[in-house]
């Protein structure tokens, strides 16, 4: 599993304090990619993973896999951000 096309999202927090942090694709296998996933930071600091789609969360993964995806996506976005600053 790899993160593809990770890009930071810079926007003001919502009225309830939620902030979109990143958009990205997940290359699950050579034959399967999930596009347009989103990381959202909650007011309490938790990072929430959303799958593609507008009708709620259309991505269902175990807590361990969710944590792995969040960590990989944040690392990918931060590496891109650091490279852009050089």
C-alpha positions as CSV (number, residue, x, y, z in Angstrom):
1,X,0.0,0.0,0.0
2,X,1.3,3.4,-1.0
3,X,0.1,7.0,-1.0
4,X,-0.1,8.7,-4.4
5,X,-0.7,12.3,-5.4
6,X,-0.6,13.6,-1.9
7,X,-1.3,17.3,-1.7
8,X,-1.8,19.6,1.3
9,X,-5.0,21.6,1.5
10,X,-4.8,25.1,2.9
11,X,-8.1,26.3,4.1
12,X,-9.7,28.0,7.1
13,X,-11.4,25.8,9.6
14,X,-15.1,25.2,9.3
15,X,-17.4,27.0,11.8
16,X,-17.2,23.9,14.0
17,X,-13.4,23.9,13.9
18,X,-12.7,21.1,11.4
19,X,-9.9,21.6,8.9
20,X,-9.1,19.7,5.7
21,X,-5.4,18.8,5.8
22,X,-4.8,16.8,2.7
23,X,-6.2,15.1,-0.4
24,X,-4.5,11.9,-1.8
25,X,-4.9,8.6,-3.6
26,X,-4.1,5.2,-2.0
27,X,-2.5,2.6,-4.2
28,X,-3.7,-0.5,-2.4
29,X,-2.3,-3.0,-4.9
30,X,-0.9,-2.8,-8.4
31,X,-4.5,-3.3,-9.6
32,X,-6.4,-1.2,-7.2
33,X,-6.2,2.5,-6.4
34,X,-8.7,4.5,-4.3
35,X,-8.8,8.1,-5.5
36,X,-9.8,11.4,-3.8
37,X,-9.3,10.5,-0.1
38,X,-9.3,13.3,2.5
39,X,-7.7,13.9,5.9
40,X,-9.6,16.2,8.2
41,X,-8.2,17.5,11.5
42,X,-10.9,17.7,14.2
43,X,-10.8,20.5,16.8
44,X,-9.4,18.0,19.4
45,X,-6.4,17.2,17.1
46,X,-7.6,13.8,15.9
47,X,-7.1,13.2,12.1
48,X,-10.1,11.7,10.4
49,X,-9.8,9.7,7.1
50,X,-12.6,10.0,4.6
51,X,-12.9,8.1,1.4
52,X,-14.1,9.5,-1.9
53,X,-17.7,10.6,-2.4
54,X,-20.0,13.2,-1.1
55,X,-22.5,11.0,0.8
56,X,-20.5,10.4,3.9
57,X,-17.6,8.1,4.4
58,X,-17.5,5.5,1.6
59,X,-14.2,3.9,2.8
60,X,-14.3,1.2,5.4
61,X,-11.0,0.0,6.9
62,X,-9.9,-1.5,10.2
63,X,-8.6,0.9,12.9
64,X,-5.0,-0.4,12.3
65,X,-5.2,0.2,8.6
66,X,-6.8,3.6,9.1
67,X,-4.0,4.6,11.4
68,X,-1.4,3.4,8.9
69,X,-3.0,5.3,6.0
70,X,-3.3,8.5,8.1
71,X,0.4,8.3,9.1
72,X,1.6,7.6,5.5
73,X,-0.6,10.4,4.0
74,X,0.6,12.9,6.6
75,X,4.2,11.9,6.0
76,X,3.8,12.2,2.2
77,X,2.2,15.7,2.5
78,X,4.8,16.9,4.9
79,X,7.6,15.6,2.7
80,X,6.1,17.5,-0.3
81,X,5.7,20.6,1.8
82,X,9.3,20.5,3.0
83,X,10.6,19.9,-0.6
84,X,8.6,22.9,-1.9
85,X,10.2,25.1,0.8
86,X,13.8,24.2,-0.4
